[in-house]
Amino acid sequence: MVAPNGARRGRGDHPQLPVTPQQTAETAAACFAAGAHALHLHVRDGDGRHSLDAGRYREALDAVRESAPEMAVQITTESAGIYDVAAQFACLEALRPAAASVSVREMARDPDLAARAYALCAEAGTQVQHILYGPDCIARLRVWYQDSVVPAAMRDAIFVLGKYTPPVLAGPEGLAVFQDAAADLRLSWAACAFGRHEHACLLAAVAAGGDARIGFENNIETPDGGLLADNAASVTAFVQAAKAQGHTLKECRS
């Protein structure tokens, strides 16, 4: 999966970071050709800020479907410090998307509404990927499975290595904390990693049986601190490295 922009970076951070629906669609097509089978989609408002607006999502989804019709698309409900759980729920309710990433930590701000959000996704057939920032999120998810807040079948998750704010550079050694904490949950997991060691972290995740999410949302640098050319170049380099280690690509569920 490729996450080409995220909620915080803009063209000032990297000239090839997509902001508009058309830029995102063009990036999606290039990344699909490079080997990314799914897109983690963020949209922006008129000023380039993170948005959960359903209309903007529909515009971006239409553009991506036209440019990369075979690519699976996952929207995000990330709050980015802007949105409350009610706004996240409203986004899910309006779109009823095929797939969505949902932060356990953010949903925990309103447990009653969280239960409604997960039930809505179950009804709509939305493939939920739980965003897990550490063992505390995993512990919360475990309790929610036990209490039926989260349906038992929702076992997709992403482990977030490192941090954007305050900046914490991810390293492959950080993966073990998540694996140990979630060992009993039978999760179908992927990893993303902040900073220039992104590829090393994701190769470790693939070797450990996980999937990988790559892209400018988490990292715009080469291992030596230079700028990556664009998202597709990063995908290409990672796919080549993974194949060199004996791994093969698999298609994501759409």
N, C-alpha and C positions, 0 to 999 in steps of 0.2 A: 504494500500500500504506500502511496506517496501522499505526503502532507505538504503542499507546495507553498503555503503562505502563513497559516496560523492567524492569530488574533492581534498580534502586536507589531510585527515587522512591516515595513513599507518599502517603497522604491528607493528611499534614501538609504536604507540598509543594504540593499542589493538591487541594481537596475533591472535584473531579470526576475524579481519576485512579482508574481501575478497579483493584481489587485482587482481589476474589473472582471466581469463575467467572461468577456472575450479573451482576455489574457489568461484567465484560469482555464478556459476551454482549450486554448492553444497549448498551454503547458500540459494539460491532461493528455492530449493526443500524443505529444512528444514523449511523455513518460510512459504511456501505454506501449508505444513502439519500442521503447527501451527495455520494457519488461515489467513495468508496474501494472498489476491487474486491477487495482482499486484506487479510488481517489478519496481522501479525507478532505471534505469541502468546508471552507470558511467563506463567508461573504462579508462585504464591507458596505458602509453607508456612503452618502455622497461626499463625505469628507475623508473617506478612507479608513474609518474606524470600524471595529468589529461590530457585526450586526447579527441579530437572530430574526430579522424581518422575513416573514414567509414569502412575500412577493419577490424580494431580492433573491431568496433561495430558489424560487421557481424559475426566475430568469437565468440564474447560473446553471441550474439543473438542465434546462432546455439547451443551453449553449454547449454544455459538456456532452449531452446525448447526441447532439449533431456532430460534434468533432470527434468523439470517441464512443460510438454507440455500444461497443462491447464491454466498456469499462464499468465495473461496479462502482457505485457512489455511496459514500457514507457522509451524512451531514454531522455537524457537531452542535451540541447544546451548551458548549463552554460559556461560562458567564464572563470570564475575563475581568472580574471585578465590577461589571456593569449591570448584569441582569440578576434578578432574583428567581427563585424556583417557579413562581407563577409565570414569569415570562418564558422560562424554559419549557414548562408544561404547554403553554399556549403555542409555542413553536412546533412541538411534537403533535399537538392536536390539529393544527392547521395543515401540516404537511403529511402526517402519517407516512413517513419515509420508509424506503426499503431497509435502510440501515442508519443508525445514529450512535455516536459516542456520547456517553452520559457519565459525568463525574459522580462517583459515590460520595465524595466529600462535599460537593456542592448540593447534591440532593438531600444530604443529611441536615441541611439548614431548615428544612420543612418536611419531616418524616411522613406526615399524613398526605401531603401533596406528592411526595416521592412515590408512595404506594400507588396513588392514582396514575402517576406518570408511567410506572412500570406496567400496570394493568392495561393502560391505553396502548402501550407498545405491543403487549402480548395480543391484544384484540386486533390491532392493525397489522400484525405480522412483521413488525419492525425488528430487525436484527440489532439488538443492543450490545454495544461493546462498553464494558465498565472501565472507566478511567481510574487507575489505581496509582496513587502517588507514593505509597509506602505501606508498611505493615498495619498502620492504623486504619487505612481504607480497607485493607483486606479483612481485618477483624470486623469492621462494620458490615461488609458484604456477607461475611459468614453468619452474623446475627440475623441479617435480613433474609437470608435463605431459610434459616431456622424458623423465623417468624412469618414466612410466606409474604414478606413485603416485596421481595424479588422472586419471580417465578423460578422454580428449580431448573427449568430448561435454559435459562439465560446464563450461559457459562462462558461467553466471550469476554475477554478482558485485555487491556493493554497496560503493561508495566512502564511507568515513566521514570527513566533514569536521569538523574541530574535535575537542575531547576533553571528556569528562566530568570525569576526574581525571588530572592537574590541569586545572582549567577552561581551555579554549581556545575562544574564540568563533569559530565558522566564518564564512567569508566566501566569496562567489562566486569570488574569485580563486584559492582553494585547489583548485578543481576541475582546473585545468590540470596540476598535478603528477601527478594520477592518470591523466589522459588521455594525457599524454606517456609515462608509465612503462608503460602497458598498451596502447600503440598497436598492437603487433604480435600481441596475444593474441586478437583477435576476440571480445571479451567482450560479452555482453548485460548491460549494467550499469544500475544504479540508484544514487542517492545519498541519503544522509541527512546532516543537518547540526545540530550542537549550537548552541543559543543563539538569540537573538532575530532573527537574520538568516536563519533557516531557510527562509522562503518565498523570499527572494531567491536563496539557494543552489539551491533546487530548481527554480526557474524557469530558472536558468542551466543546470542539468542537462538539463531537458527541451529547452531550445533547442539543446543540444549533441547531442541524440539519445538521451539516457538516460531512465530512469524515475525516479520519485520515491517516497521513503518518508517519511511525515510523522507527527508525533504526539508525545505527551507523554514518550515515552522520551527524545527528544532536545531538546525545547523546550516550555516552558509559557508563553512570553512573547510579547507583541505586539512589533513593531519598536521601539516607544517605551518598552518596559520594563514595561508593564502585564501583568496576567495574562490569558491567553486564557480564554474562557468554558468551553470543554470541547474534547475532541478533534474532535467533529463540526463545531464552529464553525471550527476551524482548517482542516479539510478543505474546508469550504464556501468559505472565503475563498481558499484556494489554487486550487481548481477555477475559481472566478470569475476570478482573476488569470490563470491559464493560458489560459482561453478568451478573455480579453480580448487576449491576445498571439497568438491564432490557433491555439492547440493544441486538440486533441480528445482525449477520453478513449478508452482502449482497455481491453479486458477482460484481466485476468491469467489465466494458465493455472492451472487447479485440479488 
